[in-house]
Amino acid sequence: MTGRWRTKSVEQSIADTDEPSTRLRKDLTWWDLTVFGVSVVIGAGIFTITASTAGNLTGPAISISFILAAIACGLAALCYAEFASTVPVAGSAYTFSYATFGEFVAWIIGWDLILEFAVAAAVVAKGWSSYLGTVFNFGGGIAEVGGLKVDWGALLIIAFVTLLLARGTKLSAGVSLVITVIKVAVVLLVVIVGAGYINMSNYSPFIPPAEAAEGGSGAEQSLFSLITGAEGSSYGWYGLLAGASIVFFAFIGFDIVATTAEETKNPQRDVPRGILGSLAIVTVLYVAVAIVLSGMVSYTVLRDAGEKANLATAFSANGVEWAATVISIGALAGLTTVVIVLMLGQTRVLFAMSRDGLMPRQLAKTGEHGTPVRITLIVGALVAVAASVFPIDKLEEMVNIGTLFAFVLVSAGVIVLRKTRPDLERGFRAPLVPLLPIAAIAACVWLMLNLTGLTWIRFLIWMAIGVVIYFVYGRRHSVLGRREASAVE
């Protein structure tokens, strides 16, 4: 197959992992992958958006929003598990799409993943900086440099993570394990201690009556509202569904486990275990925290706290100041591992694209520690600029739409690969194909429709830029394209 629809065979993808100059070290076990999954997923949602979403969109029904988001993620996770066990190569959805839909779609999804991981890392780094100010009581890490406001706290964490990743993936896994133990302990503390302060009256009304959302008109309302003509609202069923689309950000990360498949000792067995295990653990913890949070304090208190609402707000409202301090420390530790794994995913996607020639090949060179040092340093610099200078507003939704788009393509890819390559060895097989992938696609599209029209506009602009770059650079430098041209000659 020629042109932009040419596909890269699974066998060729696996063979390319043996190039000496671009070989990643196989150090990881299923336990490392589960730690990566839990360490990146727990943090962003529990510590930064659960309270604000409950206050502004869902009310006590935030737990239902988490369950809806978890169902969509669970369906997609089964598809990811099958793909990762079949094509154990760095790049996740990018690599899977190359083997099923062709080079152009692979580029699009790779460009999409760059948006997802880079913006997510920047968002979480800014959250880390905010908690740093809370823990040490100095009001945040913002400094003015030459008239430009710089978030030096975000800059600090990105610099630390960049150096850590350059030193090796196994070292990063070890650091993540230690910090993950701390933050899981803090989450359990929230559930156990917070349960003692539950007031059943705070659960009523469970789904508050719909209210007109501030700024919820035009492109600021969800795409679903725009299509159906319904006005944007907080609370009610629209608020509940919009909340599911927002807290979906809390589950982002399990797919990053798939980007480390090439560095796993036994990927056919261990990658599915890592993906499904981490998702199961965090779903139970998330729902438990959401139920306790909603019972501890009225959603109106969280609403009045505005953007500053977080888990510590509920404990402070009940006079449990020591718990609020511990939560802030746990959040600081938790968000550290989130940044580590998001940047790891970002570097591995760019590594795969560079090895295929769609990005400059020189970037795919690995160093003495078996890591793509050049890409790691470049990613670190770009994320540091985004996190330290740009505002955080609406960035979470940009991450969500990028992730959901990737989930749709991976789910569809499972159906395609089952038909085109039934002979491939699959370490894990998703059940009920094609019904399950179709359900995953439907769930993800539904969540995408509940994101704002403005988010869709920004996403389409980013995709358009990616299309231009592909035709100007990627298509002409494709390694697969050059191989096909040589074969014809």
N, C-alpha and C positions, 0 to 999 in steps of 0.2 A: 504494500500500500504506500502510495507516495503522498507528498504534500503534507498539509497540516493534519490530515486524518491518519497518518501513519502510526501504527501502534508498535510499542516495544514489547517483545515477547517476555513472558515471565522468566524463561530460561536465560535470556540476554540480561535482564535486570539482575538476576542472581549472579551471573558470570561477571558482571561489571564490578561486583563487590570485592573481587579478588585482585584488582589492580593494585600493585604494591604502593604506588604513590598516593592513592586515595582510599586506602583500606582503613576501616574503623576496627578498633580492638573489641573482641567479643568477651566482655567481662561480666555481663549482667545475668542475674537469675530471676525466677518468677517473683521472689521476695523483693528484689530491687525494684522490679517493675510495679509491684503493688504499692511499695513505698512512694515511688514517683507519682503514681496515680492519686493516692490519698494526699500526698504532700502538696500537690498542685490544686486539687479540687477543694480540699478543706482550707479555707482562708478567704478567698475572694468573696464567696457568698455569705458565709456565716458572719464574718467580721466587718463587711463593708456595705452590703446591700439588703440583707434580710430585714433589718429594722426599718430602713427608709421605705422599702417597698410595702411593708405591712402598714406603715403610717400613711403613705400617700396613695396607694392603689387598692389594696386587698382587704385591709382590716384583719381580723383574726383568721380569715380564710387563707392566709399566707401558706399554711401547711398544705392545703389543696393545690395551690399553685406549684409548690415543690413537687408534689406527687405527679401532677400533669407533666412537668418538665422532666422528671425522672423516667416516666414511661417513654417519652420521646427519646431520651438518651439511651434507655435500655434496649429499645428496638434497634437503634443505630449501633449500639455497642456490640450486639450479636453479629451484625454485618461487618463491623471493623475486625472482630475477632476472627471471622472466617478469612477475610482478606489478608490480615497480618500473618496468619498461620500458613497461608498459601504463597504469599509473596513477602518473605522476611527481609525486606530491603528498606533502608532509610528513606524517609519522605512521606510516609503515611498516605493520605488521600491523593497526593500528587502522583506517587509511584503507582498506586492502584488504578488511577484514571489513565495513566500512560499505557497500561496493559489492556485496558478495555475500550476506552473511548477515543484514544489517539492523542497525538502530541499537542494539538491546539487546546483541547479540553484539559489536558494535564497541565499545560502552562496556566490556563485560567484558574484552575484550582490551586496551583502553586502560588500564583499571585494573590489569590484570595487568602491562603494560609499565612502569607507574609503579613497581610493586614491583620488577620486574627491574632497571631502570636505577638507581633510587635506592639499593637495597640493595647492588647491585654497586659503585656509586661509593663507598659508605661502607666496604665491605669492603676495597677497594683502597686507599682513603685511609689506613686503619689499617695496611695492609701497608707503605705508603709511609713512614708515621711510624716503623714498626719498623726499616726499613732506614736511615732518617735517623739513628737512634740508633746503628746498627752502623757507619755511615760515619764519624760524628764521635765515636764511642766515649763516649757519655754514658748508655747504658742505656735509651734510649727517651724519648718525649716526653710522659710522663704527669705531670700536676701536680694537686694537690688544691686545689680552690677551694670554700670553704665546706662542707667535708666531702664534696664530690662530686669524683670522679676525672675529670679532663678530659684528653683526648688532644690537646694543643695542636699536635702535629705534623700530625695529620689536619686540624685546624682551619686551619692555615696553608696546606696545599695546596688545600683547598676554596676558601678566600678568593681565592687566586691564580687558580685556574681560573675562578671566577665572573666576576672582572673581565675576564679574557681573552676569555671567550665573549661578554660584553656588548659588547666592542669590535668583534666581527665574526667571521664564520665563516672567511673567507679568512685572516685573521691567525692564527686558531687552527690552520688547516691548515699555515701556514708554520712555526709553532712546533713542531707535531707532526712535521713532516718532519725538522727539525734533530735533535730528540730521538730520533726513530725510527732515524735513521742510527747514532746512538751505541749504542742498545740492540741493534740487529741485529748490529753489530760485536762487541758483547759476547757475544751468542749464538754467533756464529761462533767466537769465542775459546774458548768452552766446548767446542765440538765439536772444534776443531783441537788445542788443548792437552790437553784431557781424554782424547782418543783415545790419547795417548801413555802414559796411566796405566791403561789397561784391563787387567784381570786376568780371563782367561776363566773362572776358577773362580767368580767372582762371579755368573755367569749360571746357576749350578747350585745348587739346582733352579730352573728357569726359572719354573715355577708352583709355589710352595711348597705343602706340604700344608695343607689347611684347618685353621684353629684357631678355637675359639670366640671371638667378638669380645667385648671388654669392654663391658659395658653394652648388648650386642646382643640384648636381650630386649624383649618387649612392643612398644610403639610405636617403640622405638629401632632395631628391625630393619627391613629393607627391606619395602616393601608386598608384593613378590613372595614373600618368605620368610613373611610373615604369611598370605598367601593359600594357599600350598602347604603350610604347616606346617613348613617347614624352618627350622632355627635359624640366626640370623645368624652369619656367620663372616668372619674375615679370611683372605686368601689362598685358594687353591683357585679353582674356577670361579666360585663366588659372589663371592669377593673381586675377581676379574678383572672381572666384570660390574658390581659396585658401583663399582669403580675407574673404569670407563668413564663411569658416571653422574656421578662427582665431577669427573674431568678434563674433562668436557664444559664445565665453567666456563671452562676455558682457551680455548675456541673462541668464547665469547660476544663479540660485537662485529661480526662481518661483517654481521649483520642491521641494525646501526646505519647502515651505508652506505645502506640503503634509506630511512632517515628523512631523509636529505639530498637526496633526489631532486628536490625542488622548488627547491633551490639550485644545481642542476647545469645547465650550459649546454646539454648534449645528453644528457638523461637516458635516452632510448631506447637509445642506444649505450653511454654511459659507465657507467651504474649496473650493468648486468650485468658489465661488465669489472671494475669495482671490487670487486664482491661475489665473483666467482669467482676473480679474480686474487689477492686478499688471502688467501682461504681456501687456495688451492693453495700459496702461499709459506709460510704458517705451519704447514701440516701437515707439509711436508718438514722444516722446522726443528725442530718439536716431536718428531717421531719420532727424528731424529738426536740431539737432546739426551737423550731418554729412554734410548736405547741406550747412549750414552756414560756417563750418570749411573749406570746399572745395572752397567756394567762397571768403573767406577772404585772402587766401594765396595759392600760387602755390604749387602743390604737390612736386615739386622739392625742395622747401624750407624745407618741412617736411622731405624729403628724406635726405637732407644734414645734418639735425639735428640729424639723426641716432636714437639711443635708447632714447635720451633725448627729442625727439619730444613729445609734449602733447598739450592740448588745449591752455595753456598759451603761447606756441610758436607762435601761429597765432596772438594773441593780441599784443605780444611784437613786432612782425614784422610790425605791423601797428602803433606802438608807443603808444599803450594804456596800459601803464605799470600798472596803478592802477587796471585795469581789470585782468591783469595777477596775481597780488597779491591776489585779491579776489577769483579767480579761484583756486589758490593753497590752500587757506584756506578752500574753499568749498570741494576740493578734500580730504583734511585732514579729514574733518568731514565726508565726504561721505564714505571714505574707512574704517572709524571706524565702521560704521554700517554693512558694508559688512563682516568684520571679525567677528562681533557679530553673524550674522545669519549663516555664513558658519560653525562656530564652534558649533552653536546650532544644525544644521543639522547633523554634525559629531557625536556629543554626543548622539543624539536620535537614529541614526542607530546602533551605538555600544550598546546602551541600549537595543534595541529590540533583537539584536543578543545574548546579554548576558542573557536576560530573557528567551530566547529559549535554552540556554545551549551551543550554538555554540561558545560562548566566556565564560570565567569564570562567573558563576552565581552570585558570590559575588559582581561583578561590577554593577549589576542592582539594588542594594539597593538604595532607595531614602531617602533623608535627611529631616530635619524639614521644608524646604521650598518647598518640593515636587519635587525636582530635583535630578538626579543621580550625586551626588557630586563626588564620586570616579572616575567615568568615565570623568567627566568634568575636574578634576585636571590632570588626565593622558593625556587626549587629549591636554590640555593646555601645558603640559610639552613637549610632542612630537612635536607639531606644533611650539613651541618656539625654539626648537633645529633646526628644519628644516628651519625656517624663519631667524634665526640669524646667521647660519653657512653656509648653502648650497647656491650655486649660483642660480639665477633666470632663467637662460637661458633654453629655451624650456619647462619650466614647464607649461606654458599656454596650450600647445598642449596636455600634459598629462591629464590635467583637461578636456579638450574638448572631447577626445576620451572616457574617462570614463563616462562622462555625456551622450554622444550620445549612448553608449552601453546600459545604463540604460533606455533611451528613447525607444530604439528598443524593449527591453523586456517588458516594461510597455504597449506599444502599442499592441504587440502581445498578452499580457495577457488579454487585454480587449476582444479580439476575443474569446480566450479560455474560459474565465469566462462566457461570454454570452451563450456559447454552453453547458458548464458543469453545470452552476448554473443560469438558467434563472429565477428561483424563488426568487432570492435575491432582497431585496428592494434597489433601486438605487436612491439616492437623486438627482443625475444628470445623464443623459444618453447622451453619445457622439452621434452625428448624423451620419448617413450614415455608420453604422458598417455593414460589415467589410471593406468597401472601404476607409473610413477615416484612420483607423489604418494602413492599408496597405500603404497608401500614406505617413503616418508619418514614417513608417519603411523605405520606399524607400528614403525619404528626408534625414533621419538621416544616412543611409548607404552611401548615396552619399557624405554627408559632411565628413564622416569618411574616405572615399577613397581619399579625398583631403588633408588629413593630411600626414605628411612625413612618409616614410618607417621606419625611426629611431624611431619615436613615436610609431608605431605599434610594433616594436621589444621590446621596453621598456614595453609597455602595456602587451604583451604576457608573458614576464618574470614575471611581477607582478602577473598576473593571475595564472601562473604555481606555484609560491610560495603559493598563496592562496589555490590551489588544494591540495598541500602537507599538509598544516595546517589543512584543513578540514578532510582529512583521518587520520591524526595523532591524532587530538584532537576533532574537532567539531562533527564528526560522532559518536564517542564513548560517548560523553557527552550530546548529543541531548536530551532535555526534551521530545520532541515528540517521539523519539525512545524508551525512557524508558517507556513512557506511553503505547506504543504499545506492548512492551515486557511484561509489567505487565498484560495487557489485555489477552495476549495469555496464560500466566501462570494461 
